[in-house]
């Protein structure tokens, strides 16, 4: 194969054609496709068909090249020719299905895939896997997962199916399934560092940070140069609230990648959580020196200034973060809180209005807005804005907050009606009402409503 490939590349450079048998052309096209040289693979396939016009394997290879070049109609022409000679070849139908799928004809695609399975024989698990891969290419991930699962039922040790199920389950937010598939993969191949790393990512997303650290450490043992493991161990420690350990891992990672501004920024965040403000600001500023477009670092300095009650400085830094990313609702909410602390309610309201435009379903926006109005004794405005929030957001916390405002404004009947809705939605949050409005604990009618609800629902 190596000699044939070298001869083909020489003939290509000289603008000549050389003779190769069918299997040699097949190998050349396959190698060039794997190498990513699609244009050269197309030339090889066309030359092969010119020399061996009746060779179905070369027609299939050419169709594969055309699929790679997104020339789906042309690919179908060659696949129809191949089908006439090799109707029982599942690869013909598999490629036809892929072409139809990319052309948006799901009916024809399913027919072709059905024929591929009909002629799959002992390779049915492999065909199911490749059908799934075709749906991935068409961005139909849920359908792809279904095919991968069918493939796995036939062959529980299909590593490609296990990998893709782990990966796409994670992408779909089903982290427990992802963890299960990755662990099943590792039962077969426990020394694959990239699978350990992916498993760590899924554990981290699932909130199992101890297991995430363990998985990342395995990845690091298997590949000491895979420094991203160190970075992610740092993230997991930070998520656990073990900020000293997180700092240690981030620092270790930065020995490999000292120009990574995010790494320095995350260290700053850890020091902020440890209430070590001078250190936090130092590391945030270090990140900014490396990358003036790091909005998280500018925001971080703004947080440090806010905690230190330097309202003016805090506003400057948060606004700088917003210049870089003005679509971040968290920045706008925090800016509103700083304005509020600095007794600038109108500016705070403007910032919250912007946050609400971006993310109306974020309950924190509306709760912050209410707090700002109440700080300045504007109960009517607090009721008005919370009513608006409830039209856009069904969060139970907003309902409990509305109960407190209605009670405070002497609208007890409306308050009790809202309380019933809130309790039905999420009774576990009832303590939020008592925390923000302790007077509710002394309201006997309200207490009876809560006790009756608890008894009726066996809570």
N, C-alpha and C positions, 0 to 999 in steps of 0.2 A: 504493500500500500504506500509506504514512504517513497519508494522509487517512482511509482506511477504518479503520485502527487507532485514530486519534484519535476518530473518530465512535463506534466500539465502546466505547472507554473512557468517553466522555461518557455514552453510553446506559446503561452499567453503573452509573456513579455516580448517575444519575437513576432507576435502577430500571426503565428502559424497554427495549423491544426495537426494533432497527433492521433494515432489510432490507439484506442483502449477497448478492451472487451467490456461487456455489460456490467459485470461485477466491479470492475475497476472504476468505471464511470459512476456507478452507485456510490462506491466508497469515497471518491473525490467530491461528489456533490454533498454527501453527508458531512464530510470533514469540513468543507468550506462553510456549510450552514452552521455547524457547531462553532466555527471560528468567528461567525458573524459577518463573513464576506459574502453577502447575498448576491451581489452583482456577478462575482466570479463563479458562484455556484450556479447561477442562471446560465452563464455561458457554457459551463461544463455540461449541464443538463441538455441544453439545446444541441450542442455538438454531439452528445451521445445519441439523441433521437435522430439526428441527421445520418449518423453512421449506422444506427440500429433502429430503423423506423418502426419495427414491430415489437420492440422490447417494452412490455408492459411495466416492468420495474422502473425503467427510465421515465416513462410517462407519469408514473406515480411520484417519482423524485421531482420531476418538473412541476407537477401540480403542487407539491410541498413547497417548492421555491416560490411559486406564484401566490400561494397562501401567505407566505412570509412577507411578500411584497404587497399584500392586500389587493391583489388582482383576482378577486373571487370568481367573477364570471369566466375569465380565461381559465382559471383552475378547473372549473366545472366542465369545460369543454374536454380537457384531457382526461378527467375522471370518468366522463361518459364513455369515452373511447376505451379506457381501461376496463370499465364495468362490462362491456360487451364480451371481453375475452375472459375476465376473471370475476364473474358475478359472485363467486363464493369467497372472494378476498375481503375480509372485514376492514382492512385498511382503506380500501376504495370507498366504502360506505362511510367510514369514520371521517375521512377528509371531505366527502360530499356534505355530510352533516355539518361539519365545521364551516364550510363555505356558505351553506344556506343560512346558518345561524348568524354569521357576520353580515349577510345580506338582509337580515331581518325577517326571513321566512321561517318561522319556528315550526310550522306544520311540515314542510319539506325536510327540515333538519331532523325532526323527531322520526319521520319515516326512514331517513337514511341511518340514523343511529339505531333504530329498531332492526334494520337489516344487518348492521354491523354486529349486533348482539346475536342475531339469528345464526350468523356464520362464525361466531367467535370460538366455538369449540371449547378447548381447555383453557383458552386465554380470556375467558369472559371477564375476570376481575381486572385484567389489564385494559380491556376495551372500555369497561365502566369507568375506570380511572381517567382514561383519555377523553371520554365524553364529558366527564366533570371538568377537565382542563379546558375543553372547548367553551363550556359555559362560563368559566372564569374569564376567558378572553373576551366573552360577550358581556362581562360585568353582571352576570346572573349568579351571584354568589350562593344564594340559598339553594338554587337548583343544583349547582355544582356540589355543594356539601352533601346533598341527597345521593348523588352518584358516587361520591367518594365513600360514603357510608355503605352503599351497596357493594362496592368493590371490596371493602374491608370485611364485610360479612362472608364473602367467598374466600378471602385470603387474609386472615387476621394478622399476618406478618408482612403485609404490603407496606413497606416503609414510606414510599412516596405518598400513599393515601393517608397514612398516619401523620406525616409531616404537614400535608396540606390541610387536613382536618384540624390539627393543632393550630396552625397559622390562621385559617379563616374563621374558626370558632372564636379565636381571640379578637379578630377584626370585627366580628359580629357582636362582640360583647358577652359571649358565653364563655367566661373564663374557666369555670369548673370543667366544662367539656374539653376546653383547650388543654388544661392541666392533665386530664385523664389521657388524652391522645398522646401528648408528649411523653408522659410516663410510660405508656405502652410502647412507644418507640424506643425509649431508653432500656426497656426490658430486653429488647432485641440487640441494640447497639449502645451500651452504656458509656462508650468513650467518645461520643459525638459532642464536642464542646458547644457547637452552635445550638443544638437542641437543649442542652442545659441552660444556655443563655436565654433562649426563647421561653423556656419553662419559667425562668426567673422573672421575665417580663410579665407572664400571665399571673404568676403568684402575686406579683406586686400590684397588678391591676385588681386582683381579687381581694386585696387587703391582707393577704397572708405574708407579711413582710419577713418573718423569721425564715419561712420556707424559701422566699425569694433570695435572701442572703445565702442560704445553703446552696441553692442552685447556681447562683453567680460564682460562688467560691469553687464549686466543682468545675465550672467552665474555665475558671482561671487556672486551676491545677492542671487541666488538660491542655491549656494553651496559655502559657505565661505571657505571651505577647499580646493577648487579646485584652487590651487595657480598658475597653468599654465595660468589662465586668467590674472593674474597680469603681468606675463612675456610678454604675447602677447599684453596687453595694452601698455606696455613699447615699444614693437616693432612698434606698430601703431603710437604712439606719435613720435618716432624717424623717421618713414617714413614721418610724417607730418612736420618734421623739428622742432618740439617742444621738444628740447633736455632736458631742465630742467624738464619738466613733465615726460619724458621718464626715466630720472635718478631716479626721485622719485619713479616711479613704479618698476623699476628694484631693487632699494634698498629695497622696501617693500617686493618684492618677495624673495630677498636673506635672509630676516629674517627667512623664512621658509626653505630655501635651501642654506645655506651659503657656501657649498662645490661646488656649480655650477660655474665652471670656465667661462662658456659662459656668465653668467650674469655679472660677473666682467668685462669681455672683452667688452661687449656691453656698459657698463658704460664708459669704456675707450674711445670707439668710439664716444660716445656722447660728451665727454669733448674735443676730438680732433676736432669735428665739431664746438665746441664753441671756438676754438683756445685757450683752456686752457691746454697747453701742459704738464705742470708739473703734473696736475691731471690726464690727459690721460695716461701718462707713468706709474704713480702710480698704476692705476687700471689694465692696461695691465700686469704689473709685478706681481700684485696680482693673476691674472689669471694664469700666468706662474708658480708661486709657487704652485698653486693647481694642475696644469696639465702641465708638461713640453712638452707634445705632442700637445698643443693647438697652431696650426700654425697661427691661426688668431691673437692671442695675440702677438706672435713674429713679425708678419707682422705689427701689429699696432704700436709696438715700432719703427720698421723700418720707418714707416710713420712719426712718431713724429720726429725722427732724420733727416729725409729728409726735413721736413718743417723748421727745425732749421738749415738747411744747414750743417749738420754734415754728409757729404757724406760717409766717411769711416765707421762710426758707423751704419749708415742706411744700408749699403751693408751687414754688418755682420749679422744684425737682419733679413733682408729679406732672406738672404741665409739660415739662420737657419729655417725660415718658409718653404723654398724650400726643405730642408733636410727631412722635415716631409711630405710635399705634393708637389712633383715636377711636378705634372700634372695641377697645377693651373696657367692658362695663365695670370691672373691678376698680380700674383706675378712676373712673368717674364717680363711683360710689365713695371711694376713699377721699377723693378731692372734696366731695360734699361734706364728709365728716370733718375734714380739716377746716373747711369754711365755717361749719357750724361751731366748732371749738373756738374759732377766731371771731365768733359773733358776726358772721356775714351771712345771714339767713337767705337773702335774695340770691347770692352767688351759689349757695348750697342747693337751693331749689333748681336753679338753672342746670347745675351739674347732674342732679338726679333726673331732671327731664330728659337730658341727653342719654343717661344710662337706661331710662325706660324706653326710649326709642330703639335702643340696641338690643335690650333683653327684658321685655316686659314680663316674662315669666320668672324673673328672679325676685323672690319674695323679699330679699334683703333691701332692695331698692325702696319698696313701699314701706317697709318697717322703719327704715332710716328716715324717710320723708316724714312719717308720722312723728317720730321722736323729735325731729327738728321743729315742727309746728308746736308740739307740746312744750318744748323748751321755752318758747316765747308766748305760751298761753293761748295758742290759736286752735282751740278744740274743734271749731266748725271747719276750719281748713283741713285739720287732721282727718275728720270724718269724710270730707269731700274727696281728698286724695286717696284714702283707703278704699272708698267706694269705687273709685276709678280703677284702683289696683285689682280689686276683686272681679271686675268685669274682664280683666285680662289674665288673671291668675287664680287658679283654684286651690292654692296652697292652704292647708288647714291652719297654719300659723296666722295667716291674714284674717281668717274667720275669728280665731280666738282674740286677736288684737281688736277686731271690730266689736266683739262682745265687751271688752274693757271700755272702749270709747262710748258705746251706747249706754253702758251703765253709768259712766261718768257724766253723760249728758242727760241722765234721768229718763232714758227711753228703755225702760226695763222689759217691756213686752217684746220689743224688737231684739233686745239683747238675748232673751231666753230663746227666741226662735232661731237666732244665729248660733247660739250655743248648741242647740240640738243638731244642727247641720254639722258643726265642727266635731262634735262627739261621734256622730255616725261615721264621719270621714276618717278620723284618727283620734280615738279616745286617749291614746297614750300621751298625746301632747297637752292634756288638760292642765298639767303642772305649769306649763308655760303661762297660762292665764293667771294662775295664782302668783307666779314670780313677777310678772309685769304689773299686776293689779292686785296687791294683797287685800284690798277692801273686799274682794270677791269672797274671801274666806269667811267674812262676817255676814254675808248675805244668806239668810236661812232658806229663802225660796230657791236660790241658786244651788245651795248645797243639797237641797232635797232633789232637785232635778238631776244633779250629778249622781247622787246615791241611788235614785230610782233607775237611772240609765245603767249604772254599774250592776245593779241587781238583776234587771231584765236581761242583760247580756252576759251574765255570769263572769263579770270582769273583776 
